[in-house]
Amino acid sequence: MDILTLVERIGEAPTAAVLGLITGIIFGVAAQRSKFCLRAATVEFARGELGDKVAVWLLTISTAIVWVQGAQALGLMHTADARMMAVPGSWSGAIIGGLLFGVGMVLARGCSGRLLVLAANGNLRSVVSGLIFAVVAQMCLSGVLSGWRDKIAGLWITDGGRNVDLIAAFGLPDLSGLVFGAVMAGLALVLARKNRIGAKRLVFASGVGFSVAVGWVLTYGLAQVAFEPVQIESATFSGPSAHTLMFFLDRDAVLEFDIGLVPGVVIGSFLAAIVTREFKFQGFEGESNMRRSMTGAVLMGFGAMLAGGCAIGAGVTGGSIFAGTAWAALFCMWIGAMATDILIDQRGPKTATA
């Protein structure tokens, strides 16, 4: 069944939610099986290692670039029409928000996407941290923190009323993004072989990147047939977490891509955990760890909304279309996370990995 047929049968808004659900399920299964986690990769790198976690992260972002740039080359999407690219970006938000998010994900022992996957696997710590993340994100959207977010984001914005397309900004050929992603993927595979990562995990790591391309292509396809304007977007967990929370609290909320995405991730991750017998209830190890995780969730919520996306939304989804502020945010997430691990975790008791 194509998108137009689905729209004619159930309507545009429900179709957007279904497309989000499909994207989320693919992401949830792939992220659960590959153990993809930006926080784990940054901590590993900060400790002087280029192990399996760095290899999985590198393969995920590189294959996302390959899938998305390949889809554009085939005419399945147009990155210039993506919402992230069509609106002004904030350099100040990317820098400050990225740093805050990096600090927060180390304290919370997982980025927002990873917390969602772990929550579906029975990790109650991630449930609590994820809810706090969603509440703070909503406060930044339309609550008491929205003013602070607007002030910081407005300090330094991109020129021309649009985000910066790095490929165009550097005057590179259209296919250079695809080539760049392929080179990165090659390096990731070399690193994966060095760390003896199995083929299944590599396939699922690539699957996380594939889910990002699926989201872009599906929402682009919907935009071509919909009567009302449709945002061209893909996987991210800052705004969608807030929107999903409000959908269940506000009877006037409407269906959209975000409302399908978050439940889709939960469903996909939960099913993967059940099939592999990895579902297990877990809680906080103590009061100090609870405070730490809650603090991290607050920083991630505020940081993600400032940066224009979380570790997935800016780090992979935005990176795959070469949005300038997305790459700036990703770089600052690495810096914030590495600094936090070096200054806090490496000097104190070892913390468990997410």
N, C-alpha and C positions, 0 to 999 in steps of 0.2 A: 504494500500500500504506500503510495507516494504522499508527500506532505499536502498537496492540494486536495487530494481525496480525503485525507484526515481532517483538514480544515472544513471541508464541506459537510462532513459527518458530525463533528463535535464542536466546531467553532475555533476561532483563532486562539483565545486565551487557554482553553483546555489543551489545544495542540502544543502550545508553547510549554505547558507544564509536562506533557508527555515527552517532549524532546529533552527537557531538563532531566526527567526521570531516566531516560535511556542513557544520557551522558553520565549521570550520577552512578548508575549501576555499573557501567563499564569502569568508571574511575574507582568505585568502591572495591570491586573484585580485584582489579589490577594493583591498587595501592596496598590492599591487605596481603596479597600473595607476594608482592615484591618487597614489602617492608620499606617502601619509599618514605623518606623523611628528611627534609632540609635540615632540621635541627641536628639529627644524628650525623649528617654529613659535615656540618660546620664544626661540630665538636671533635669529630675524628680528625679533620684537617687541622684544627687548632692544636691538637696533640701530636702533630707531626706525622700523621699517618695518611696514606692513600689506599684505604681499605675498601671493603665491599660497599659500605654506605656511600662513600664518595662516588664509587663507580656506578651505583644504581641511580643516584641523583643525576650524575652527568649523562647517563644514558637516557634518562627520562626527559630532561630538558632538550637534549640534542634530537631525540626522535620526535618530540613535539614540534620542534622547528622544521624538521624534515617533512613530517606529515602536513603541517599547516602550509608551509611554503610550496610543497608539492600540490596541495589542493588549490592554491592560488594559481599556480602555473597551468593547472587543468581547467581553470575557470569555475571551480566549485565554490569559491568565495573571493571576496575582495577586501583585503586588510584595511584599505583606506576608509571603508564604510563601517568598520568596527567602532562601537561606541567609545572604546578607550582611545582610539586614534582621532575620532571626529570631534572631540571636545578638548579644551585646553588642559594641559597637564600641569602639575605643580612640582617644581624642582625642590622647593623647600619642604613640601609634604613628603616627597619621596625620600629625601635625605633624613629628616627628623623622624618621620613615621617608620622608615626602614630600620633605623637604629633602635627605636623603641620596640618594634616588632621582634628584632633579633634578640634583644635582651629578654623580652617576654617569653619567647618560645623556648629558650634555654631554661628559664625559671620554671615554666610550666611543663617541661620535658616533652615537648612536641608542638609543632605548629598547629594552626587551627584545623587544617585538613587531616593531619595525623590524629588529632584528638577526636575528630568525628569518626574516623576509622576505628580507633581503639574503643570508643564508647560503644560502638556496635558489636565489639568483641567482648563486652562485659566489664570494661574498665570503668568503674564508678568515679574514679578520680577525673577521668576525661569527660564524663558526663557533667560533673560539677563545673569544671574549668570551661567546657564548651558552652554551657548555659551562661556563665559570667561573660565570656567572650561575646556572645550574641547580644546580651543586654547592653554591654558597653558600646558595641557597634551601633545599636539602635539609638542609644543616647547621643552618639556622634552624628547620626543621620538627622534626627529631629528632636533631640532632647537637650538636656542642660549642657552637654559637651559640644553641641553643634557650633556654637559661637567660637569656641577655642579652636575647633578644627578649621573653620573658615578663616580665622585670623592667621593661623600658621600657614595654611595652604596658600593664602593670598600673598604671602611675602615675596614669592618668586615663582611666576608662572611662565609657561612657554609662550612664545610670540605667535602671532597670526591666528589666534583663536582655535588652534588645533595642537595636538600632541606632536612630538617630533618623531618622524619616521627616520630611523637611523640609516637605513639603506639609502634613502633619497638624500638625506643630509650629507652623507659622505660621497654622494655621486656614484654609487656602485651600480653595477648591472642588476637587472631584476632577479636573475637566478643566483645572485651572490648569497642570499639568505639560505637557499637550499644547499649550496656548496658548503657554506659555513657549518650548517647543521650536520651535514654528512661527515665533515672532518672531525667535528666534536664527537659524533657517534663512533667513528673509528678509534679515537683516543679512549673513549669509554669502554669499548670492547677489548682493547689492549689491556686496560686496567682491570677489567673484569676477568680476563684470562689469567692475569697475574695473581688475582685473588681467588681463583678457582670457583667462580660463581657459576652455578648450574644454568643450563639452557632455559629451564622453566622460569626461573627468577628473572632472567634477562628478557624473556618474552613478556612477562607481566610488567616489568619496568618500562618497556616500550609501550605496553598497553596503557599506562598512565598518560604518556604523551599522546597516544592515539585518541584517548577520551577527550583531550583538549581540542584536537582537530575535529572530532565528531561534533562537539558543541558549536564550534565556529561554523562548520558546514551546514548543520541543521538549522541554526538560527538565521543564517544567510539565506538558505532555501525558503524558510518561512517568510522572511522579509520580502521575497520576490513575489509571493502569491497573496500576502495578507492585504486587506483593505486599509486597516489602521497601521500606523508606523510601528515597527518592531525593532527592538534593540538587537544588534548583532553582537553576541557575547558568547562566553564559554565558561569553563569551570573556574570558580572563585568562591571563597567561603567567608568573606567579610560581610558584604551587603546581603547575600543570600541567607546567611544565618539570621541576620536581623529581620529580613522580610519573612522568613519561614516562621520565626517566633511570633511575629505580629499577625501572621495569617491565622494562627490558632487562638489569638487573643482578641482579634478585631473581626466582627461579623461582616464588616464592609470590605474586608480585604479581598483582592481578586487574584485569580490564578495567573501565573506567569512562569517563565523558565526557571527562576530561582526556587519557586515553590516545589517544583519537581526534582531539582538538582540535589538538595540536601537529603530528602527522604531516599532518593535513589542511591546515594553514597551509603547510607545506613543499611539499606536492603542488600546492596551488593556486598558490602563488607561482612554483614551478618551471615549471609548465605555462604560466603567463602570460609568464614570461621567455623560454621557448623559442618561443612563438608570435610574440612581438614582437621576437625576436632580440636580447634584452637580456642573455641569460646570458653571463657573462664571469668567468673566474677572476681574483681580485684578492687581494693579500696586504698585509702591513704595509709602510708606507713606510720604517720605520726602527725602531731599538731604542727610542727615546723614545716613539714613537707606540704601540708594543706595550705598554710599561709603562703608558702613559696609559690605553689601552683596557682592560687587565686590571684596573687599579685601579678604573676606572669600573664594570666588570662586578661587582666585589666589592661596591661601594657600592650598586649597583642591586639585587643579590640580597638584601642585608641590609635595605635600605630598603623594597623591595617587600613582604617578609614582615612588616615592622613596620607598614607602611601599610595592610595588608589587600588589597593589589593593586598592580599595575604601572600604567603610563600608560594601558593599555587596561582592566585589571580594575577599578581605582579610577576612573580618569579618564573612561572612557566607559561601561563596563558598570555600575559602581556609580552613576555620575552619572545614568544613564538612569532609575534607580528612585529617585533623590533620597535616597540614603543619606547621612546627615549626615557621617560620617567620610570617605566617599569624596570628597565635595566639598572637605573640609578638606585631604585628601591631595593632591588635584589642585591646589589653590591653592598649597600648599607646594612641589609639584613645579615649578610655574612660577617661584616665588621662588628656589628653589635653582638651577634651570637658568639663569635670567637673571643671578643674582649670579655664577655660575661663568663665564659668557660675558664679563661685564663685567670681572671681576677677573683672569681668566686669558687668555682667547682674544683679547679686544680689546686687551690690552696686549702680546701676544706675536705670533708668526708666525700667519698665517691658517691655519686648519685646513680640510681638505676637508669638503664636506657629505656626509651619508650618503644 
